[in-house]
Amino acid sequence: MPVDVALVTKLADSFRAELVEIRRDLHAHPELGRTEQRTTRVVADRLRAAGLSPRLLPGTGLLCDIGPTPTESGRRRLALRADLDALPVQDTCELPWSSTVHGVAHACGHDVHTTVVLGAGLVLAELANRGELTTGVRLIFQAAEELQPGGSLDAIAAGALDGVEQIFALHCDPKVDVGHVGTRIGPITSASDEVTVTVSSKGGHTSRPHLTGDVVFALGQVITQVPAVLGRRLDPRAGVNLTWGAVQAGSAHNAIPSSGTVRGTLRCLEVRAWERASSVFHAAVEQVVAPYDVEVEVRHARGVPPVENAGRSTTALESAARDMLGEGAVVLTEQSLGGEDFAWYLTKVPGAMARLGTRKPGGRTFDIHQGDFRVDERAIDVGVRILARTVLTGTEVPPPPLGVANIPNP
């Protein structure tokens, strides 16, 4: 018999105050990707205190299994994922629990993600102790989500998905009010790659540009023309976006430098365009600079594919949110150009990520990756209840009907 919603709410309530304190502690002590030693220890210690047996991953991060194993007859295992790392951003929140580490802050809400999955694990462990958890659960606390191509690949290599049937995650969304989640079936994020173009020549005097390759002029053509080429060579419905973020060339107004570099991000909303984008990008750069007698080096560092939510898994998250928060709790979210390494898990097993509302109703929208990012901490309890409920119903949800998350992409 399904676990009563009231019991999940009661158990989540019992951990609410403690989880807020844990989140504030993590926020005050942020750690960059692959250095999350303290964060890993805090999570592991609390899970051990609940009678669980977390398994440390190589470096940082951990796995923790709860409930029956999938080897038992008729048993299944679902996974809940959190990311542990912070960003190299100065915290400007000016709160009592602001970052104590100069230049490092949880400006993307990973402290919330970690606390939510920990809290869901504590609720599910209590249900397991009562004999009311029939589905096996694996908690995945991974390192280095912010470092492309992402710490999820390390977790997968260490066996994080062994025996897992579906995987779920929540991500803070400051554009959505607390008490709501944003969902959609299909791509919800973008592929995100780092690209670098270096142009070189022997250099020379600006009075004699015809005697050398004009590096600065050639870079200018790359900056303006290559994005336009991509827009004509790749399907515009794929949402390909090349944006430059840094350019360096020369130091004197009357000297043509011998080298220059431009760096940026290449993002695609659709995975097939992402697979083609690298060859098209390389060819476009080489063709654009060909008339200018320069040498060119192109580096395309593959990042992450789009997060593509499975229909059944998305419906499970939606159903859980409505059970715990009411019919109006689920809103259709847009596909973003942001990248998320949760995508790598979804190349192995079906699953879904939903956007967890963190904005105080009527309050200011604090953007992620900014030093003043703040969350309404009631989102922690909301996330705990949704993920715990998703585990309890995730293997029971039928294929989705046409509904909120099934609206086709524009």
C-alpha positions, 0 to 999 in steps of 0.5 A, spaced: 500 500 500 502 506 498 505 510 503 501 516 506 502 523 504 501 525 511 507 521 513 512 523 508 510 530 510 510 529 518 517 526 517 520 531 513 517 536 518 521 533 523 528 534 519 526 541 517 530 545 522 536 541 522 536 541 514 536 549 514 542 549 519 546 544 515 545 548 509 547 554 512 553 551 514 555 548 507 553 555 505 558 558 510 564 553 508 564 552 500 569 548 496 570 548 489 570 542 484 574 536 486 576 539 493 569 538 497 572 534 502 569 538 508 562 537 504 563 530 503 564 529 510 558 533 513 554 529 509 557 522 510 557 523 518 549 525 518 548 519 514 552 514 518 548 517 524 542 515 521 544 508 521 546 508 513 553 506 510 555 511 505 561 509 500 566 514 499 567 516 491 575 517 489 577 524 491 570 527 493 563 525 493 559 519 496 554 514 494 549 511 499 544 506 498 537 505 502 532 500 502 531 493 498 537 492 493 535 490 486 537 483 486 531 481 491 525 479 487 521 484 484 525 490 487 527 496 483 532 502 485 531 509 483 537 514 484 537 521 487 543 526 485 546 532 488 552 536 486 557 538 492 561 544 489 561 551 489 563 557 484 569 561 484 565 567 486 565 572 491 559 572 496 556 578 497 549 576 500 551 579 507 548 574 511 550 571 518 551 564 514 555 568 508 561 564 505 567 564 510 572 563 504 574 569 500 572 568 492 568 562 493 561 561 494 555 557 493 552 562 488 548 556 484 545 553 490 548 546 490 548 547 498 541 547 497 541 541 492 545 537 497 541 538 503 535 536 499 537 530 497 540 529 504 533 530 507 530 526 502 535 520 504 533 521 511 526 521 510 526 514 506 531 511 511 526 512 516 521 509 512 525 503 510 526 502 518 518 502 518 518 497 513 515 501 508 520 502 503 519 497 497 523 501 492 531 501 493 534 508 493 541 510 491 543 517 493 549 520 489 553 526 492 557 528 486 563 532 485 565 538 480 558 539 476 561 546 475 567 543 471 566 541 464 565 535 462 563 534 469 564 530 475 558 526 474 562 522 469 567 520 475 561 518 479 558 514 473 565 510 472 565 509 480 559 505 479 554 510 481 548 507 476 549 500 477 543 497 478 539 504 477 533 504 473 531 511 473 535 518 476 532 524 479 534 531 481 532 538 482 535 544 480 534 551 484 530 556 479 530 563 482 525 565 477 520 560 480 516 562 486 518 557 492 512 552 493 512 550 485 517 546 480 518 547 473 518 541 468 518 539 461 519 533 457 525 533 453 531 537 453 531 542 459 538 545 458 543 546 453 549 543 450 555 547 453 562 547 450 568 551 450 571 554 444 578 557 443 581 560 436 588 562 436 590 566 430 598 567 429 603 570 424 610 574 424 607 580 426 609 587 423 608 595 423 601 597 422 603 602 416 605 595 412 599 590 414 600 587 407 607 585 409 604 580 414 598 577 416 593 582 420 592 578 426 587 583 429 583 583 423 583 576 422 580 575 429 575 580 428 572 576 422 572 570 426 568 574 432 563 577 427 562 571 421 563 565 425 556 565 429 553 567 422 556 561 419 553 557 424 546 560 423 546 558 416 550 551 416 546 548 422 538 547 423 536 554 426 531 550 430 537 547 434 538 553 438 545 554 436 549 560 440 556 562 439 558 567 444 565 570 445 567 572 452 574 574 452 579 576 446 586 578 447 591 581 442 597 586 442 599 591 446 601 597 442 596 601 437 601 601 432 604 594 432 600 588 429 601 582 434 604 576 432 598 572 435 591 573 438 586 569 441 578 569 442 574 564 447 567 563 448 562 558 449 558 554 443 551 552 446 546 547 442 539 546 444 538 539 440 543 533 441 544 532 434 546 539 432 551 538 438 554 532 435 555 536 428 557 543 431 564 541 432 566 540 425 562 545 422 565 550 427 572 548 425 571 549 418 567 555 418 573 558 422 578 556 417 574 558 411 573 565 414 581 566 416 583 563 409 584 570 405 588 573 411 595 569 411 595 567 418 595 560 421 589 558 426 589 553 431 582 551 433 580 548 440 573 545 441 572 542 448 566 538 449 562 540 455 555 536 456 550 534 452 543 537 453 539 534 459 533 530 456 528 529 461 524 522 460 516 522 459 515 517 465 520 520 469 518 527 468 511 525 470 513 522 476 516 528 479 510 532 477 505 527 480 509 527 487 509 535 486 502 535 486 501 530 491 505 534 496 504 541 494 497 541 490 495 541 483 498 548 482 505 546 484 507 544 477 509 550 472 511 549 465 519 551 464 522 553 458 529 550 455 535 554 458 542 555 454 545 553 461 549 546 461 548 541 467 552 535 467 546 531 470 545 530 462 551 524 462 547 520 467 541 521 462 545 518 457 545 511 461 538 511 464 532 515 464 530 520 469 528 527 469 530 534 473 525 539 475 527 546 477 525 548 484 522 554 486 527 558 490 524 565 490 520 568 495 513 570 492 513 577 491 520 578 492 526 579 488 529 574 483 536 573 485 540 570 479 544 564 479 552 564 478 552 571 482 555 573 488 548 576 491 544 569 490 539 568 495 534 562 496 527 562 500 529 556 505 522 553 505 525 551 498 529 545 502 523 542 505 519 543 498 525 539 495 525 534 500 518 532 500 518 532 492 524 527 492 521 522 497 515 522 494 518 521 487 521 515 490 515 512 493 511 513 486 516 513 481 516 506 479 508 506 479 507 512 474 504 510 467 507 513 461 504 520 461 498 523 458 498 529 454 499 534 459 503 540 462 510 537 461 508 534 454 507 541 450 512 540 444 518 545 444 516 552 440 
